[in-house]
Amino acid sequence: MKKLKVELEDLIKYSKTVRVLYAESDEKLRKDSLGIFKIFFHKIDAAKDGVEGFNYFENNKYDLIITSIDMPNMNGVEMITKIREISKDITILIKSSNTNNFIDLIRLGIDGYILKPVEIKQFTSIIQKVIEKLQNKQELYEYKNYLEQKVKDKTKALESLNNNLEQKVKEEISKNKYKDNLLSQQSKMAAMGEMIGNIAHQWRQPLTAISAASSGMQVQKECGVLTDEEFIKNCDVINKNVNHLSKTIDDFRDFIKGDRKQKIFNLKENIDTFLSLVESLCKSYNIDVVLNLQEDIQIDGFYNELTQCFMNIFNNAKDALKETKNKERLLFISTRIEDQNVIIKIKDNAGGIPENIISRIFEPYFTTKHKSQGTGLGLHMTYSFIVDGMNGTIKVNNVEFQYKNKKYTGAEFKIILPM
């Protein structure tokens, strides 16, 4: 009993820092629930319907949303749909006495159910899980910041070194080799930061689906409405998402392992690996990938380094597409063989690269982003991998093209590799 009290005290202590938006149209239920919620949370905004709840969300920053489903003007599902258009990450709990909207809520990525009427024991159990998720999210954010700071420190050290290079020719050559090695390590650190963000995106949807399926079955069981058919269907959902998580672990492990061995590999399989690593980012930023791949192309080179090149070009395109005014965000990838060379083209519809800087984008440390958002190493290392590592060439141009009877302008990267 004493241990439970300590855990509850720790839980209440942490939850005091969490800001909550609560939407409930029933005044009595809202008042009763707030009595329980305020045991845990000190910062709660209460809305009487979905319209007021969404207005609160647009004008404030919240860590947790708790909402009922049946509300006038705008119901809970409609409010969550609008919120998800703005934020894919915020934690959302549903307070309901039925599971009529269960499938819709899974698609919207809700994190759990609170059964009406709210009871302190049930709510404590659910909030404990929510707090753990919020803590894990904070730890991931802090670790990503740590990696980015390491990259900044190394960048600053390299810039200082470059300002003082006044050595003999042999020393210059030696220092240039040393600098290239550090650049490679720094690029790997930057890639690791990106990969952590990718893993978070890649796992969020299946983890949410698993959580929603299991908590949904629990609610149905408590209400005595869980059928064998519903049980089997939810188990299939859980198994499918567990298999997806297992596959992403293998993909990220193989990429991060990064064995630098030259070998013959299939280009389409390499592109498929790259696409699996950025799949969740494409979904998050509504990027449609259009493929035109020749399936039988074999390349003698470095598998992981080519994957890294595709990642760097994708990140550049993703950042540009985030700023575009086009409703459609498109990324085109094509491959073919021409004159004993492999031709790889990657283009977007983000409007192209300004002509006054396009000739400099492969230079080290050159970036159009704010210093806190980019190191300027990604495309430079891509150039080094293609030209020095695989004896190929890489160029970038702005192109105008048509797709589905619409005209677009974008940047096109063209990679040429010898067979």
SEBALO-380285 format. One record per residue (C-alpha): residue number from 1; x, y, z; residue in three letters. Coordinates in nm, 4 decimals, decimal comma, always signed. Layout:
! SEBALO-380285
    i        px        py        pz   aa
  NUM         X         Y         Z  Ala
...
***
This chain:
! SEBALO-380285
    i        px        py        pz   aa
    1   +0,0000   +0,0000   +0,0000  Met
    2   +0,2875   +0,2328   +0,0810  Lys
    3   +0,4529   +0,1634   -0,2575  Lys
    4   +0,1305   +0,2518   -0,4458  Leu
    5   +0,1117   +0,5803   -0,2536  Lys
    6   +0,4674   +0,6732   -0,3521  Val
    7   +0,3990   +0,5925   -0,7185  Glu
    8   +0,0783   +0,7990   -0,7121  Leu
    9   +0,2618   +1,0923   -0,5506  Glu
   10   +0,5348   +1,0770   -0,8177  Asp
   11   +0,2705   +1,0578   -1,0896  Leu
   12   +0,0835   +1,3619   -0,9566  Ile
   13   +0,4118   +1,5533   -0,9181  Lys
   14   +0,5068   +1,5025   -1,2863  Tyr
   15   +0,1542   +1,5514   -1,4222  Ser
   16   +0,1357   +1,9003   -1,2678  Lys
   17   +0,3579   +2,0220   -1,5535  Thr
   18   +0,1282   +1,8781   -1,8234  Val
   19   -0,1105   +2,1200   -1,9949  Arg
   20   -0,4482   +1,9645   -2,0817  Val
   21   -0,7381   +2,0508   -2,3127  Leu
   22   -1,0679   +1,8849   -2,2059  Tyr
   23   -1,3817   +1,8914   -2,4260  Ala
   24   -1,7198   +1,7715   -2,2916  Glu
   25   -2,0685   +1,9017   -2,3733  Ser
   26   -2,2478   +1,7524   -2,0709  Asp
   27   -2,2092   +2,0147   -1,7974  Glu
   28   -2,2503   +1,7684   -1,5079  Lys
   29   -2,0038   +1,5167   -1,6550  Leu
   30   -1,7624   +1,8006   -1,7301  Arg
   31   -1,7794   +1,9256   -1,3729  Lys
   32   -1,7470   +1,5773   -1,2201  Asp
   33   -1,4569   +1,4810   -1,4470  Ser
   34   -1,2727   +1,8061   -1,3802  Leu
   35   -1,2866   +1,7200   -1,0108  Gly
   36   -1,0825   +1,4068   -1,0833  Ile
   37   -0,8582   +1,5610   -1,3504  Phe
   38   -0,7515   +1,8450   -1,1207  Lys
   39   -0,6035   +1,5923   -0,8798  Ile
   40   -0,3388   +1,5304   -1,1468  Phe
   41   -0,3316   +1,8404   -1,3687  Phe
   42   -0,3039   +2,2048   -1,2651  His
   43   -0,3300   +2,3497   -1,6151  Lys
   44   -0,6659   +2,2501   -1,7704  Ile
   45   -0,8736   +2,4360   -2,0293  Asp
   46   -1,2320   +2,3041   -2,0463  Ala
   47   -1,4410   +2,3384   -2,3652  Ala
   48   -1,8166   +2,2798   -2,3949  Lys
   49   -1,8014   +2,1480   -2,7569  Asp
   50   -1,5628   +2,0672   -3,0436  Gly
   51   -1,5687   +2,4190   -3,1901  Val
   52   -1,4581   +2,5789   -2,8644  Glu
   53   -1,2071   +2,2970   -2,8092  Gly
   54   -1,0465   +2,3498   -3,1514  Phe
   55   -1,0305   +2,7269   -3,0949  Asn
   56   -0,8463   +2,6614   -2,7674  Tyr
   57   -0,6051   +2,4279   -2,9512  Phe
   58   -0,5265   +2,6838   -3,2225  Glu
   59   -0,4372   +2,9511   -2,9685  Asn
   60   -0,2535   +2,7474   -2,7038  Asn
   61   +0,0070   +2,4730   -2,6685  Lys
   62   -0,1089   +2,1479   -2,5083  Tyr
   63   +0,0584   +1,8208   -2,4095  Asp
   64   -0,2629   +1,6152   -2,3757  Leu
   65   -0,6177   +1,6292   -2,5135  Ile
   66   -0,9122   +1,4513   -2,3482  Ile
   67   -1,2393   +1,4665   -2,5407  Thr
   68   -1,5848   +1,3197   -2,5496  Ser
   69   -1,7294   +1,1970   -2,8822  Ile
   70   -2,0930   +1,3107   -2,8785  Asp
   71   -2,0933   +1,6923   -2,8777  Met
   72   -2,3024   +1,9533   -3,0640  Pro
   73   -2,1678   +2,1877   -3,3343  Asn
   74   -1,8540   +1,9768   -3,3834  Met
   75   -1,8230   +1,6248   -3,2395  Asn
   76   -1,5092   +1,4687   -3,0955  Gly
   77   -1,4100   +1,2799   -3,4138  Val
   78   -1,4403   +1,5982   -3,6232  Glu
   79   -1,2348   +1,7962   -3,3705  Met
   80   -0,9601   +1,5293   -3,3587  Ile
   81   -0,9509   +1,5173   -3,7412  Thr
   82   -0,8849   +1,8943   -3,7578  Lys
   83   -0,6257   +1,8734   -3,4801  Ile
   84   -0,4404   +1,5880   -3,6568  Arg
   85   -0,4114   +1,8090   -3,9670  Glu
   86   -0,2005   +2,0447   -3,7537  Ile
   87   -0,0258   +1,8056   -3,5146  Ser
   88   +0,0517   +1,4357   -3,5685  Lys
   89   +0,2263   +1,3986   -3,2327  Asp
   90   -0,0040   +1,5286   -2,9588  Ile
   91   -0,1404   +1,2644   -2,7192  Thr
   92   -0,5208   +1,2212   -2,7352  Ile
   93   -0,7525   +1,0269   -2,5019  Leu
   94   -1,1192   +0,9481   -2,5797  Ile
   95   -1,3777   +0,9639   -2,3002  Lys
   96   -1,6718   +0,7523   -2,4132  Ser
   97   -1,9209   +0,4879   -2,3055  Ser
   98   -1,9306   +0,3115   -2,6465  Asn
   99   -1,6972   +0,2066   -2,9302  Thr
  100   -1,9091   +0,3032   -3,2327  Asn
  101   -1,6296   +0,5112   -3,3851  Asn
  102   -1,3521   +0,2630   -3,2975  Phe
  103   -1,2097   +0,2175   -3,6523  Ile
  104   -1,2180   +0,5932   -3,7294  Asp
  105   -1,0357   +0,6647   -3,4029  Leu
  106   -0,7642   +0,4080   -3,4812  Ile
  107   -0,6997   +0,5856   -3,8117  Arg
  108   -0,6750   +0,9178   -3,6282  Leu
  109   -0,4104   +0,7743   -3,3936  Gly
  110   -0,5753   +0,8119   -3,0541  Ile
  111   -0,3745   +0,6930   -2,7556  Asp
  112   -0,6428   +0,5364   -2,5337  Gly
  113   -0,9950   +0,5268   -2,3927  Tyr
  114   -1,1423   +0,6534   -2,0671  Ile
  115   -1,4682   +0,4773   -1,9876  Leu
  116   -1,7594   +0,6969   -1,8739  Lys
  117   -1,8248   +0,7724   -1,5942  Pro
  118   -1,4654   +0,8520   -1,4990  Val
  119   -1,3358   +0,6597   -1,1968  Glu
  120   -1,0164   +0,7507   -1,0126  Ile
  121   -0,8689   +0,3969   -1,0309  Lys
  122   -0,9264   +0,3623   -1,4058  Gln
  123   -0,8055   +0,7157   -1,4761  Phe
  124   -0,4878   +0,6686   -1,2661  Thr
  125   -0,3942   +0,3580   -1,4678  Ser
  126   -0,4469   +0,5334   -1,8016  Ile
  127   -0,2665   +0,8531   -1,7007  Ile
  128   +0,0318   +0,6496   -1,5782  Gln
  129   +0,0721   +0,5103   -1,9320  Lys
  130   +0,0239   +0,8552   -2,0868  Val
  131   +0,2880   +1,0107   -1,8603  Ile
  132   +0,5342   +0,7346   -1,9557  Glu
  133   +0,4769   +0,8138   -2,3249  Lys
  134   +0,5294   +1,1857   -2,2665  Leu
  135   +0,8496   +1,1142   -2,0722  Gln
  136   +0,9813   +0,8871   -2,3500  Asn
  137   +0,9007   +1,1556   -2,6073  Lys
  138   +1,0922   +1,4122   -2,4006  Gln
  139   +1,3930   +1,1793   -2,3675  Glu
  140   +1,3986   +1,1227   -2,7450  Leu
  141   +1,3810   +1,4975   -2,8058  Tyr
  142   +1,6682   +1,5636   -2,5623  Glu
  143   +1,8856   +1,2917   -2,7192  Tyr
  144   +1,8263   +1,4336   -3,0663  Lys
  145   +1,9284   +1,7792   -2,9380  Asn
  146   +2,2406   +1,6206   -2,7863  Tyr
  147   +2,3397   +1,4714   -3,1221  Leu
  148   +2,2741   +1,8002   -3,3023  Glu
  149   +2,4884   +1,9842   -3,0477  Gln
  150   +2,7704   +1,7365   -3,1089  Lys
  151   +2,7448   +1,8116   -3,4807  Val
  152   +2,7572   +2,1873   -3,4148  Lys
  153   +3,0631   +2,1484   -3,1913  Asp
  154   +3,2494   +1,9483   -3,4549  Lys
  155   +3,1459   +2,1972   -3,7246  Thr
  156   +3,2774   +2,4878   -3,5203  Lys
  157   +3,6052   +2,3065   -3,4617  Ala
  158   +3,6461   +2,2372   -3,8346  Leu
  159   +3,5701   +2,5992   -3,9287  Glu
  160   +3,8352   +2,7167   -3,6835  Ser
  161   +4,0828   +2,4684   -3,8311  Leu
  162   +4,0145   +2,5843   -4,1885  Asn
  163   +4,0771   +2,9503   -4,0959  Asn
  164   +4,4315   +2,8683   -3,9793  Asn
  165   +4,5554   +2,6416   -4,2602  Leu
  166   +4,8915   +2,7906   -4,3711  Glu
  167   +5,1053   +2,4836   -4,4097  Gln
  168   +5,3287   +2,3327   -4,6767  Lys
  169   +5,1825   +2,1377   -4,9696  Val
  170   +5,2340   +1,7956   -4,8109  Lys
  171   +5,0814   +1,9153   -4,4841  Glu
  172   +4,7872   +2,0629   -4,6771  Glu
  173   +4,7217   +1,7267   -4,8434  Ile
  174   +4,7443   +1,5469   -4,5105  Ser
  175   +4,5106   +1,7922   -4,3388  Lys
  176   +4,2619   +1,7752   -4,6264  Asn
  177   +4,2446   +1,3976   -4,5866  Lys
  178   +4,1966   +1,4417   -4,2121  Tyr
  179   +3,9219   +1,6971   -4,2730  Lys
  180   +3,7423   +1,4631   -4,5147  Asp
  181   +3,7423   +1,1896   -4,2501  Asn
  182   +3,5935   +1,4268   -3,9931  Leu
  183   +3,3340   +1,5439   -4,2447  Leu
  184   +3,2358   +1,1835   -4,3050  Ser
  185   +3,1999   +1,1236   -3,9303  Gln
  186   +3,0044   +1,4444   -3,8874  Gln
  187   +2,7718   +1,3522   -4,1737  Ser
  188   +2,7129   +1,0169   -4,0049  Lys
  189   +2,6265   +1,1965   -3,6799  Met
  190   +2,3811   +1,4199   -3,8664  Ala
  191   +2,2338   +1,1127   -4,0347  Ala
  192   +2,1952   +0,9473   -3,6944  Met
  193   +1,9938   +1,2467   -3,5754  Gly
  194   +1,7721   +1,2165   -3,8832  Glu
  195   +1,7386   +0,8425   -3,8297  Met
  196   +1,6174   +0,8884   -3,4721  Ile
  197   +1,3484   +1,1231   -3,6006  Gly
  198   +1,2625   +0,8714   -3,8745  Asn
  199   +1,2333   +0,5868   -3,6232  Ile
  200   +0,9967   +0,7975   -3,4106  Ala
  201   +0,7806   +0,8693   -3,7168  His
  202   +0,8024   +0,5114   -3,8446  Gln
  203   +0,6911   +0,3575   -3,5146  Trp
  204   +0,4262   +0,6072   -3,4074  Arg
  205   +0,1405   +0,4797   -3,6246  Gln
  206   +0,1797   +0,1022   -3,5560  Pro
  207   +0,2312   +0,1641   -3,1837  Leu
  208   -0,0804   +0,3803   -3,1757  Thr
  209   -0,2783   +0,1145   -3,3643  Ala
  210   -0,1621   -0,1576   -3,1219  Ile
  211   -0,2486   +0,0592   -2,8200  Ser
  212   -0,5885   +0,1518   -2,9604  Ala
  213   -0,6733   -0,2097   -3,0533  Ala
  214   -0,5768   -0,3472   -2,7110  Ser
  215   -0,7444   -0,0707   -2,5089  Ser
  216   -1,0507   -0,0944   -2,7329  Gly
  217   -1,0833   -0,4667   -2,6650  Met
  218   -1,0438   -0,3970   -2,2934  Gln
  219   -1,3300   -0,1472   -2,3008  Val
  220   -1,5470   -0,3829   -2,5069  Gln
  221   -1,4724   -0,6679   -2,2642  Lys
  222   -1,5653   -0,4521   -1,9629  Glu
  223   -1,8886   -0,3538   -2,1360  Cys
  224   -1,9628   -0,7173   -2,2269  Gly
  225   -1,9798   -0,6440   -2,6030  Val
  226   -1,6558   -0,8076   -2,7225  Leu
  227   -1,7403   -1,0640   -2,9917  Thr
  228   -1,5129   -1,3402   -3,1211  Asp
  229   -1,5114   -1,1728   -3,4617  Glu
  230   -1,4044   -0,8375   -3,3145  Glu
  231   -1,1415   -1,0108   -3,0972  Phe
  232   -0,9870   -1,1927   -3,3974  Ile
  233   -0,9950   -0,8753   -3,6100  Lys
  234   -0,8142   -0,6724   -3,3424  Asn
  235   -0,5581   -0,9508   -3,2899  Cys
  236   -0,4894   -0,9425   -3,6649  Asp
  237   -0,4381   -0,5639   -3,6429  Val
  238   -0,1916   -0,6093   -3,3563  Ile
  239   +0,0005   -0,8910   -3,5309  Asn
  240   +0,0212   -0,6962   -3,8564  Lys
  241   +0,1645   -0,3905   -3,6825  Asn
  242   +0,4074   -0,5992   -3,4734  Val
  243   +0,5430   -0,7515   -3,7969  Asn
  244   +0,5759   -0,4016   -3,9418  His
  245   +0,7743   -0,2890   -3,6353  Leu
  246   +1,0028   -0,5921   -3,6700  Ser
  247   +1,0720   -0,5109   -4,0346  Lys
  248   +1,1549   -0,1467   -3,9595  Thr
  249   +1,3996   -0,2618   -3,6894  Ile
  250   +1,5800   -0,4740   -3,9505  Asp
  251   +1,5819   -0,1902   -4,2076  Asp
  252   +1,7197   +0,0712   -3,9663  Phe
  253   +1,9714   -0,1740   -3,8180  Arg
  254   +2,1116   -0,2636   -4,1626  Asp
  255   +2,1320   +0,1044   -4,2566  Phe
  256   +2,2987   +0,2244   -3,9347  Ile
  257   +2,5394   -0,0715   -3,9326  Lys
  258   +2,6779   +0,0716   -4,2556  Gly
  259   +2,9379   -0,1909   -4,3558  Asp
  260   +3,1519   -0,0312   -4,6277  Arg
  261   +3,1891   -0,3269   -4,8609  Lys
  262   +3,1851   -0,2996   -5,2379  Gln
  263   +2,9451   -0,5525   -5,3888  Lys
  264   +2,7069   -0,6099   -5,6763  Ile
  265   +2,3469   -0,5271   -5,5832  Phe
  266   +2,0092   -0,4609   -5,7432  Asn
  267   +1,9333   -0,0890   -5,7769  Leu
  268   +1,5549   -0,1297   -5,7353  Lys
  269   +1,6058   -0,3188   -5,4064  Glu
  270   +1,8342   -0,0375   -5,2853  Asn
  271   +1,5697   +0,2235   -5,3712  Ile
  272   +1,3022   +0,0118   -5,1967  Asp
  273   +1,5203   +0,0059   -4,8827  Thr
  274   +1,5581   +0,3847   -4,8960  Phe
  275   +1,1808   +0,4314   -4,9429  Leu
  276   +1,1057   +0,2079   -4,6425  Ser
  277   +1,3267   +0,4342   -4,4284  Leu
  278   +1,1409   +0,7524   -4,5307  Val
  279   +0,7907   +0,6046   -4,5679  Glu
  280   +0,6522   +0,7622   -4,2512  Ser
  281   +0,8078   +1,1029   -4,3327  Leu
  282   +0,6359   +1,0939   -4,6729  Cys
  283   +0,3048   +1,0279   -4,4970  Lys
  284   +0,3645   +1,2981   -4,2358  Ser
  285   +0,4430   +1,5655   -4,4959  Tyr
  286   +0,1937   +1,4355   -4,7586  Asn
  287   +0,4651   +1,3647   -5,0161  Ile
  288   +0,3596   +1,1366   -5,3038  Asp
  289   +0,6480   +0,9345   -5,4536  Val
  290   +0,6134   +0,8536   -5,8264  Val
  291   +0,8368   +0,5685   -5,9427  Leu
  292   +0,9560   +0,4687   -6,2912  Asn
  293   +1,2176   +0,2025   -6,2204  Leu
  294   +1,3907   -0,0499   -6,4454  Gln
  295   +1,3911   -0,3639   -6,2325  Glu
  296   +1,6971   -0,5520   -6,3635  Asp
  297   +1,9723   -0,2928   -6,3085  Ile
  298   +2,2761   -0,4285   -6,1212  Gln
  299   +2,5406   -0,1952   -5,9698  Ile
  300   +2,8914   -0,2720   -5,8446  Asp
  301   +2,9366   -0,0292   -5,5561  Gly
  302   +2,8586   +0,0553   -5,1939  Phe
  303   +2,4997   -0,0282   -5,0954  Tyr
  304   +2,4713   +0,1769   -4,7748  Asn
  305   +2,6506   +0,4808   -4,9153  Glu
  306   +2,4102   +0,4949   -5,2113  Leu
  307   +2,1179   +0,4682   -4,9670  Thr
  308   +2,2685   +0,7610   -4,7735  Gln
  309   +2,2912   +0,9626   -5,0977  Cys
  310   +1,9214   +0,9064   -5,1637  Phe
  311   +1,8448   +1,0056   -4,8012  Met
  312   +2,0402   +1,3326   -4,8369  Asn
  313   +1,8665   +1,4243   -5,1637  Ile
  314   +1,5274   +1,3328   -5,0115  Phe
  315   +1,5896   +1,5517   -4,7041  Asn
  316   +1,6758   +1,8437   -4,9315  Asn
  317   +1,3569   +1,7895   -5,1347  Ala
  318   +1,1434   +1,7364   -4,8214  Lys
  319   +1,2550   +2,0704   -4,6726  Asp
  320   +1,1786   +2,2484   -5,0014  Ala
  321   +0,8373   +2,0795   -5,0380  Leu
  322   +0,7418   +2,1869   -4,6839  Lys
  323   +0,7673   +2,5479   -4,8031  Glu
  324   +0,5911   +2,5058   -5,1402  Thr
  325   +0,2488   +2,6539   -5,2072  Lys
  326   +0,1504   +2,3584   -5,4287  Asn
  327   -0,1294   +2,1439   -5,2892  Lys
  328   +0,0425   +1,8372   -5,4369  Glu
  329   +0,3881   +1,7515   -5,2989  Arg
  330   +0,5566   +1,5229   -5,5497  Leu
  331   +0,8868   +1,3346   -5,5656  Leu
  332   +0,9777   +1,1486   -5,8859  Phe
  333   +1,2416   +0,8724   -5,9026  Ile
  334   +1,3377   +0,7085   -6,2342  Ser
  335   +1,6141   +0,4692   -6,3416  Thr
  336   +1,7340   +0,3415   -6,6783  Arg
  337   +2,0419   +0,2153   -6,8622  Ile
  338   +2,1920   +0,4368   -7,1307  Glu
  339   +2,5258   +0,3862   -7,3146  Asp
  340   +2,6578   +0,1375   -7,0546  Gln
  341   +2,5755   +0,3815   -6,7741  Asn
  342   +2,3060   +0,3755   -6,5085  Val
  343   +2,0978   +0,6942   -6,5045  Ile
  344   +1,9145   +0,7835   -6,1816  Ile
  345   +1,6940   +1,0930   -6,1709  Lys
  346   +1,5265   +1,2371   -5,8620  Ile
  347   +1,3134   +1,5495   -5,8965  Lys
  348   +1,0507   +1,7388   -5,6978  Asp
  349   +0,7879   +2,0033   -5,7707  Asn
  350   +0,9028   +2,2510   -5,5023  Ala
  351   +0,9790   +2,5357   -5,7440  Gly
  352   +1,3490   +2,4752   -5,7998  Gly
  353   +1,6717   +2,6091   -5,6477  Ile
  354   +1,7522   +2,9829   -5,6836  Pro
  355   +1,9880   +3,0306   -5,9785  Glu
  356   +2,2335   +3,2365   -5,7728  Asn
  357   +2,3094   +2,9420   -5,5405  Ile
  358   +2,2447   +2,6283   -5,7474  Ile
  359   +2,6112   +2,6030   -5,8486  Ser
  360   +2,7206   +2,5998   -5,4807  Arg
  361   +2,4917   +2,3405   -5,3222  Ile
  362   +2,7557   +2,0638   -5,3302  Phe
  363   +3,0075   +2,2787   -5,1402  Glu
  364   +3,0811   +2,1807   -4,7774  Pro
  365   +2,9002   +2,3894   -4,5150  Tyr
  366   +2,6853   +2,5614   -4,7762  Phe
  367   +2,3215   +2,5587   -4,6637  Thr
  368   +2,0120   +2,7695   -4,7250  Thr
  369   +1,8714   +2,6655   -4,3859  Lys
  370   +1,9186   +2,8383   -4,0541  His
  371   +2,2374   +2,7181   -3,8805  Lys
  372   +2,0304   +2,5399   -3,6164  Ser
  373   +1,8553   +2,3323   -3,8846  Gln
  374   +2,1344   +2,2201   -4,1163  Gly
  375   +2,5078   +2,1611   -4,1320  Thr
  376   +2,5523   +2,1976   -4,5099  Gly
  377   +2,7203   +1,8566   -4,5275  Leu
  378   +2,4519   +1,6281   -4,6696  Gly
  379   +2,4772   +1,7157   -5,0398  Leu
  380   +2,8555   +1,7625   -5,0155  His
  381   +2,8950   +1,4069   -4,8844  Met
  382   +2,6537   +1,2852   -5,1535  Thr
  383   +2,8812   +1,4411   -5,4162  Tyr
  384   +3,1875   +1,2774   -5,2573  Ser
  385   +3,0195   +0,9334   -5,2379  Phe
  386   +2,9089   +0,9442   -5,6035  Ile
  387   +3,2201   +1,1006   -5,7598  Val
  388   +3,5034   +0,9667   -5,5402  Asp
  389   +3,3440   +0,6510   -5,4018  Gly
  390   +3,1610   +0,5155   -5,7069  Met
  391   +3,3405   +0,6885   -6,0003  Asn
  392   +3,0178   +0,8519   -6,1116  Gly
  393   +2,8855   +1,2025   -6,1680  Thr
  394   +2,6023   +1,4015   -6,0115  Ile
  395   +2,4418   +1,7202   -6,1404  Lys
  396   +2,1414   +1,9314   -6,0434  Val
  397   +1,9247   +2,1520   -6,2640  Asn
  398   +1,5918   +2,3267   -6,2430  Asn
  399   +1,3366   +2,1701   -6,4788  Val
  400   +0,9845   +2,2424   -6,5968  Glu
  401   +0,7578   +1,9438   -6,6548  Phe
  402   +0,3976   +1,8270   -6,6748  Gln
  403   +0,2269   +1,5657   -6,4580  Tyr
  404   -0,1420   +1,4801   -6,4872  Lys
  405   -0,1979   +1,7821   -6,7131  Asn
  406   -0,0449   +2,0246   -6,4630  Lys
  407   +0,2760   +2,2215   -6,5096  Lys
  408   +0,5412   +2,2169   -6,2364  Tyr
  409   +0,8915   +2,3461   -6,1723  Thr
  410   +1,1422   +2,1718   -5,9501  Gly
  411   +1,4995   +2,0628   -5,8884  Ala
  412   +1,6223   +1,7487   -6,0654  Glu
  413   +1,9272   +1,5553   -5,9444  Phe
  414   +2,0852   +1,3352   -6,2127  Lys
  415   +2,3259   +1,0614   -6,1050  Ile
  416   +2,5304   +0,8710   -6,3637  Ile
  417   +2,7096   +0,5520   -6,2541  Leu
  418   +2,9247   +0,3205   -6,4678  Pro
  419   +2,8042   -0,0382   -6,5016  Met
***
